[in-house]
């Protein structure tokens, strides 16, 4: 076990300390607008490999490379197509990751042996400042133990990875709350591999035809390689067993209230007064962006309550709601009970 330094993004000296650690091959938890990322030098295969060890992450789960300027994209890929520039113009900096055929400078430990690389330009000023201070891009998956709910505060990172990494840079709570949208431009037409804060509808408004990959809503086919983080394994799961309940509100309330043994509820704010089990709301029924922002914090709170089963109310699957649903079905290991 190592001592994990606690740094503050509001302190310019702490930004430089974080960059120094990364330049020396270390690991730092950094804030982004989506979730906190566990950062290492993306061009150093050995440093990036340490991410997998710290998280307990499977080696065939690729990492996302973070940049702080659109001009940094071209050296990391074989070619920058017009579609990538259109998306960058509309959504960068922001919660969008693009997958393209990789350049030789990308280590296999970052791409998980794939011929492609995932790249995004985060909008969080602290993430941009650290990347700029380093002078190289950063590989950064979510800064949590593999499979657990992603961290949206520095405290979450310390809870999961304290003693395993060199430092955490506290930049406050994350604004979006779920990981970035991932689109691959290495296929024709492009495919949405992971929904996030940038919606499928927004992407289609820029590029036209985009296919929704089956793995967004279903388990990855047996033997298939994961092209993006969050596709292959059970993810985002608390210690408790999550069961997603898909049906009318009255049915959800009755189901939960009649299945109370060691159970808790992940519900909407409107449900709190009518549930008779320990419950935590993750926003209101009609605010999918709020649900995304609150989801992982709510799952961690329910774990703290010590319940063994979490009955989660199913969100609407349109807009950002598709990202919320995607995280919940994976947290539940695809166990969905319908009316």
Backbone torsions as a table, in degrees:
resi	resn	phi	psi	omega
1	UNK	NA	137.7	177.8
2	UNK	-112.4	162.5	176.1
3	UNK	-83.0	125.5	179.9
4	UNK	-94.0	118.8	179.7
5	UNK	-71.4	143.8	176.3
6	UNK	-107.9	112.3	-176.4
7	UNK	-113.0	159.0	179.9
8	UNK	-119.4	128.9	-177.6
9	UNK	-65.9	-21.9	179.5
10	UNK	-73.6	-11.2	-178.9
11	UNK	-103.3	112.3	-179.8
12	UNK	-55.8	-33.5	178.6
13	UNK	-65.2	-33.9	178.8
14	UNK	-71.6	-32.1	173.4
15	UNK	-60.3	-43.7	-179.9
16	UNK	-67.0	-36.2	177.0
17	UNK	-63.9	-44.6	178.0
18	UNK	-59.9	-43.9	179.6
19	UNK	-64.1	-39.2	178.9
20	UNK	-62.1	-43.3	178.1
21	UNK	-59.9	-44.6	-178.3
22	UNK	-67.7	-36.3	177.2
23	UNK	-64.8	-27.6	-179.5
24	UNK	-91.1	8.8	176.2
25	UNK	90.2	13.5	-177.9
26	UNK	-88.2	-176.7	-178.2
27	UNK	-119.6	134.4	179.4
28	UNK	-135.0	131.1	170.6
29	UNK	-78.5	122.0	-176.8
30	UNK	-123.2	149.5	177.7
31	UNK	-78.6	143.6	165.4
32	UNK	-130.7	176.0	178.8
33	UNK	-72.3	-16.9	-177.9
34	UNK	-91.6	-75.3	174.4
35	UNK	-140.4	172.1	174.9
36	UNK	-72.1	138.9	179.6
37	UNK	-109.9	150.6	175.1
38	UNK	-98.7	105.4	-166.9
39	UNK	-97.8	144.2	170.3
40	UNK	-147.9	165.6	177.7
41	UNK	-60.4	115.7	-176.9
42	UNK	-70.6	-15.8	-179.4
43	UNK	-98.6	1.1	-179.6
44	UNK	-112.4	104.8	-176.2
45	UNK	-59.9	-37.3	-179.1
46	UNK	-69.3	-43.7	179.4
47	UNK	-63.8	-43.1	179.5
48	UNK	-65.0	-33.7	178.9
49	UNK	-63.8	-28.0	178.6
50	UNK	-64.9	-25.6	177.0
51	UNK	-58.7	-45.2	-177.1
52	UNK	-63.1	-39.9	-179.4
53	UNK	-67.7	-42.8	-177.5
54	UNK	-65.9	-37.3	-177.2
55	UNK	-87.5	-19.0	-167.9
56	UNK	70.1	38.0	-173.4
57	UNK	-91.8	134.4	176.1
58	UNK	-59.3	140.6	-174.2
59	UNK	-70.1	-14.6	180.0
60	UNK	-96.1	17.8	178.5
61	UNK	-107.2	104.2	-170.9
62	UNK	-65.1	158.1	179.7
63	UNK	-101.6	160.6	175.3
64	UNK	-102.6	133.7	179.0
65	UNK	-93.4	130.9	-176.8
66	UNK	-108.8	132.6	179.4
67	UNK	-121.5	170.6	-180.0
68	UNK	-126.0	15.7	177.5
69	UNK	-162.0	139.8	-179.3
70	UNK	-59.4	-32.2	-179.6
71	UNK	-64.1	-17.1	179.6
72	UNK	-79.8	-7.9	-178.8
73	UNK	-69.7	-47.9	-171.0
74	UNK	-55.7	-43.2	-179.3
75	UNK	-67.2	-13.2	-174.9
76	UNK	-96.0	-9.5	-175.2
77	UNK	-130.6	164.9	180.0
78	UNK	-71.9	-34.9	-177.7
79	UNK	-158.1	146.3	175.9
80	UNK	-105.3	102.6	-178.4
81	UNK	-73.2	165.1	179.0
82	UNK	-60.1	-35.4	-180.0
83	UNK	-61.3	-37.5	178.7
84	UNK	-66.5	-40.6	179.9
85	UNK	-67.8	-34.9	176.6
86	UNK	-63.9	-45.3	179.7
87	UNK	-65.7	-40.5	179.0
88	UNK	-62.2	-40.0	-179.8
89	UNK	-62.3	-36.4	-175.7
90	UNK	-88.6	-33.8	-165.9
91	UNK	-125.8	-4.4	176.6
92	UNK	-105.8	141.8	-7.0
93	UNK	-70.1	146.1	-178.6
94	UNK	165.7	-175.0	-171.1
95	UNK	-84.4	52.9	178.3
96	UNK	-128.3	127.9	175.5
97	UNK	-110.5	132.5	177.4
98	UNK	-111.9	136.5	177.6
99	UNK	-106.1	129.6	-177.8
100	UNK	-141.3	159.2	173.2
101	UNK	-56.2	132.8	-169.6
102	UNK	-86.1	155.7	171.3
103	UNK	-83.5	167.2	-176.6
104	UNK	-66.0	-18.9	-177.2
105	UNK	-74.0	-12.7	-178.8
106	UNK	-85.0	117.0	-178.7
107	UNK	-67.0	153.0	177.9
108	UNK	-62.0	-29.2	179.6
109	UNK	-65.5	-25.7	178.6
110	UNK	-82.2	-42.8	-177.5
111	UNK	-88.3	-0.4	-177.8
112	UNK	56.5	36.3	176.9
113	UNK	81.1	-0.2	178.7
114	UNK	-79.1	163.0	177.3
115	UNK	-89.6	7.9	-179.6
116	UNK	-121.6	165.2	176.8
117	UNK	-136.4	143.2	177.6
118	UNK	-98.8	129.9	-174.3
119	UNK	-135.6	138.8	171.8
120	UNK	-144.8	161.6	-178.5
121	UNK	-118.7	96.4	-175.4
122	UNK	-69.6	152.7	-179.1
123	UNK	-93.5	-11.8	-178.0
124	UNK	-66.1	126.3	-176.4
125	UNK	-61.3	-32.1	179.3
126	UNK	-69.0	-40.1	176.9
127	UNK	-62.2	-44.9	178.7
128	UNK	-61.4	-41.1	-178.1
129	UNK	-65.2	-41.2	179.9
130	UNK	-66.7	-44.9	179.3
131	UNK	-60.7	-43.9	179.9
132	UNK	-63.5	-40.3	-179.7
133	UNK	-67.8	-31.0	178.5
134	UNK	-73.1	-40.2	-176.4
135	UNK	83.5	10.1	175.8
136	UNK	-146.7	158.6	179.1
137	UNK	-70.9	159.3	-178.2
138	UNK	-117.6	131.1	168.9
139	UNK	-82.8	130.9	-174.0
140	UNK	-155.3	97.7	166.6
141	UNK	-79.8	-179.4	178.7
142	UNK	-63.0	143.0	-172.3
143	UNK	-90.9	62.1	179.8
144	UNK	-137.0	168.5	170.1
145	UNK	-65.2	139.8	-174.0
146	UNK	-55.9	130.9	177.6
147	UNK	92.2	-16.2	-176.9
148	UNK	-86.4	167.4	176.4
149	UNK	-56.7	138.3	-177.9
150	UNK	-67.5	151.9	-176.5
151	UNK	-87.0	133.5	177.2
152	UNK	-116.4	3.8	172.6
153	UNK	-139.2	162.2	176.4
154	UNK	-64.1	-31.6	178.6
155	UNK	-63.3	-38.4	176.7
156	UNK	-60.6	-41.5	-179.9
157	UNK	-63.6	-45.3	179.2
158	UNK	-62.7	-38.3	179.2
159	UNK	-60.9	-43.0	-175.4
160	UNK	-84.7	-40.3	-167.7
161	UNK	-121.1	3.6	175.8
162	UNK	-56.0	129.5	-176.8
163	UNK	89.6	-10.2	179.9
164	UNK	-106.3	-20.9	-175.6
165	UNK	-128.0	169.9	-172.9
166	UNK	-80.2	-36.7	-175.5
167	UNK	-160.9	158.8	170.6
168	UNK	-125.9	132.5	178.4
169	UNK	-105.2	112.5	-176.3
170	UNK	-83.6	113.1	176.9
171	UNK	-117.4	20.1	179.8
172	UNK	86.6	177.7	179.8
173	UNK	-65.3	146.9	179.1
174	UNK	-74.6	142.5	-174.2
175	UNK	-77.0	-41.4	-175.1
176	UNK	-84.0	-52.9	174.0
177	UNK	98.6	-16.9	171.0
178	UNK	-126.8	160.5	-174.7
179	UNK	-63.4	166.1	-175.0
180	UNK	-64.6	153.5	167.5
181	UNK	-64.9	136.8	178.0
182	UNK	-120.2	124.3	176.1
183	UNK	-124.7	135.0	174.7
184	UNK	-97.8	130.0	175.0
185	UNK	-102.3	9.8	179.4
186	UNK	-88.9	3.4	176.3
187	UNK	-124.7	161.6	177.5
188	UNK	-128.5	112.0	1.9
189	UNK	-76.0	169.3	176.1
190	UNK	-59.7	155.6	-178.8
191	UNK	-125.9	136.2	172.8
192	UNK	-83.8	116.8	-176.8
193	UNK	-97.7	-29.0	178.3
194	UNK	-148.6	121.4	177.4
195	UNK	-76.2	155.2	-179.8
196	UNK	-159.7	-147.9	-176.0
197	UNK	-68.4	-26.0	171.0
198	UNK	-92.2	120.7	-170.1
199	UNK	-85.9	162.7	176.1
200	UNK	-58.9	-38.6	-179.8
201	UNK	-64.5	-39.9	178.1
202	UNK	-64.8	-42.5	179.4
203	UNK	-63.0	-43.0	-179.9
204	UNK	-66.3	-28.2	178.2
205	UNK	-66.8	-21.2	179.9
206	UNK	-98.2	-43.8	-172.3
207	UNK	-105.7	-14.1	-175.3
208	UNK	86.5	-125.1	-174.1
209	UNK	-67.4	124.8	172.7
210	UNK	-138.0	130.0	-178.4
211	UNK	-88.5	136.8	172.8
212	UNK	-85.3	114.4	-177.8
213	UNK	-62.8	137.1	-180.0
214	UNK	-56.1	-28.5	-177.8
215	UNK	-70.9	-8.0	175.0
216	UNK	-66.9	-37.5	-174.5
217	UNK	-114.4	-6.3	-176.1
218	UNK	-137.9	161.0	176.5
219	UNK	-59.7	146.9	176.4
220	UNK	-62.2	137.9	-178.1
221	UNK	-57.7	144.1	-178.6
222	UNK	-57.0	128.3	178.9
223	UNK	85.4	-8.2	-179.1
224	UNK	-77.5	146.6	177.0
225	UNK	-85.9	141.6	177.0
226	UNK	-77.5	120.5	178.3
227	UNK	-85.4	-14.2	-175.7
228	UNK	-144.4	151.8	170.6
229	UNK	-57.2	147.8	175.3
230	UNK	84.7	8.1	-176.7
231	UNK	-99.7	-35.8	-165.0
232	UNK	-95.7	-40.3	-168.8
233	UNK	-107.0	165.0	169.5
234	UNK	-63.4	128.8	-174.0
235	UNK	-130.9	166.0	167.1
236	UNK	62.1	18.0	-170.0
237	UNK	-93.7	134.8	170.6
238	UNK	-75.2	-179.4	177.4
239	UNK	-67.9	-34.4	178.2
240	UNK	-69.4	155.7	176.5
241	UNK	-78.3	125.3	-179.3
242	UNK	-98.3	131.9	174.2
243	UNK	-124.6	123.6	-178.1
244	UNK	-90.4	125.4	-179.3
245	UNK	-105.7	119.4	-174.6
246	UNK	-115.0	102.5	-179.5
247	UNK	179.4	-178.1	-179.8
248	UNK	-61.1	158.3	-176.4
249	UNK	-58.4	-46.6	-177.8
250	UNK	-60.5	-39.6	178.3
251	UNK	-64.9	-42.9	178.3
252	UNK	-59.1	-49.2	-177.8
253	UNK	-61.3	-43.9	-179.7
254	UNK	-65.9	-41.5	-179.1
255	UNK	-61.1	-49.1	-177.5
256	UNK	-64.3	-44.5	-176.8
257	UNK	-69.3	-15.8	177.4
258	UNK	-106.4	5.5	175.7
259	UNK	-130.0	66.6	-166.8
260	UNK	-92.9	-13.0	-170.4
261	UNK	-64.2	114.9	179.7
262	UNK	53.0	31.4	-174.6
263	UNK	-109.9	154.3	172.2
264	UNK	-134.0	167.8	-176.6
265	UNK	-124.5	132.9	168.2
266	UNK	-101.1	106.4	-167.0
267	UNK	-130.6	-176.6	172.4
268	UNK	-94.9	160.6	-176.8
269	UNK	-55.1	-36.9	-178.3
270	UNK	-65.2	-18.4	-174.8
271	UNK	-90.2	-16.5	-168.3
272	UNK	-55.7	-42.9	-174.3
273	UNK	-70.9	-17.0	-173.8
274	UNK	-107.3	1.7	179.2
275	UNK	-99.1	142.7	-176.9
276	UNK	-111.8	18.0	174.6
277	UNK	-119.2	164.0	173.3
278	UNK	-55.6	131.0	-174.7
279	UNK	-143.1	150.6	176.6
280	UNK	-133.6	130.4	179.4
281	UNK	-87.5	145.4	174.3
282	UNK	-120.5	55.3	179.2
283	UNK	98.0	-178.5	178.5
284	UNK	-91.3	166.5	-174.7
285	UNK	-64.0	-27.1	-172.8
286	UNK	-103.5	-0.6	-175.8
287	UNK	-112.3	87.3	-176.0
288	UNK	-67.3	-33.5	178.2
289	UNK	-64.8	-38.4	176.8
290	UNK	-66.7	-39.7	177.4
291	UNK	-59.5	-44.6	179.1
292	UNK	-61.6	-42.2	-177.7
293	UNK	-64.5	-35.8	-172.9
294	UNK	-96.3	-13.6	-166.9
295	UNK	-56.2	-56.5	-172.9
296	UNK	-69.5	-36.0	175.4
297	UNK	-61.5	-42.2	-179.4
298	UNK	-64.9	-41.1	178.3
299	UNK	-63.2	-39.4	178.0
300	UNK	-67.2	-38.5	178.1
301	UNK	-62.4	-41.3	179.6
302	UNK	-65.3	-37.5	174.5
303	UNK	-60.0	-40.7	-179.8
304	UNK	-64.5	-24.4	178.6
305	UNK	-77.9	-11.5	173.8
306	UNK	81.1	17.6	178.4
307	UNK	-75.2	154.1	179.2
308	UNK	-97.3	-21.8	178.6
309	UNK	-132.4	137.0	176.7
310	UNK	-116.9	119.9	174.8
311	UNK	-94.3	111.1	-174.8
312	UNK	-99.5	131.5	176.4
313	UNK	-78.3	132.2	-174.0
314	UNK	-71.8	131.4	177.6
315	UNK	-84.6	166.1	169.6
316	UNK	-65.6	146.3	-172.9
317	UNK	-102.4	17.7	178.0
318	UNK	-99.3	154.8	178.3
319	UNK	59.6	-136.5	177.9
320	UNK	-65.8	-20.5	177.0
321	UNK	-57.8	-28.5	176.9
322	UNK	-63.5	-37.4	177.7
323	UNK	-67.0	-41.3	179.1
324	UNK	-63.5	-45.8	179.6
325	UNK	-62.4	-42.2	178.7
326	UNK	-58.4	-42.3	179.5
327	UNK	-68.8	-38.7	-177.3
328	UNK	-69.8	-40.2	-179.6
329	UNK	-67.6	-30.0	176.2
330	UNK	-76.7	-37.3	174.6
331	UNK	-61.9	-32.0	-179.5
332	UNK	-88.5	2.0	-176.4
333	UNK	59.1	31.5	179.4
334	UNK	66.4	22.0	174.6
335	UNK	-87.6	102.3	-179.6
336	UNK	-121.3	127.0	176.1
337	UNK	-109.3	127.0	-177.1
338	UNK	-111.6	156.1	-179.9
339	UNK	-63.0	NA	NA
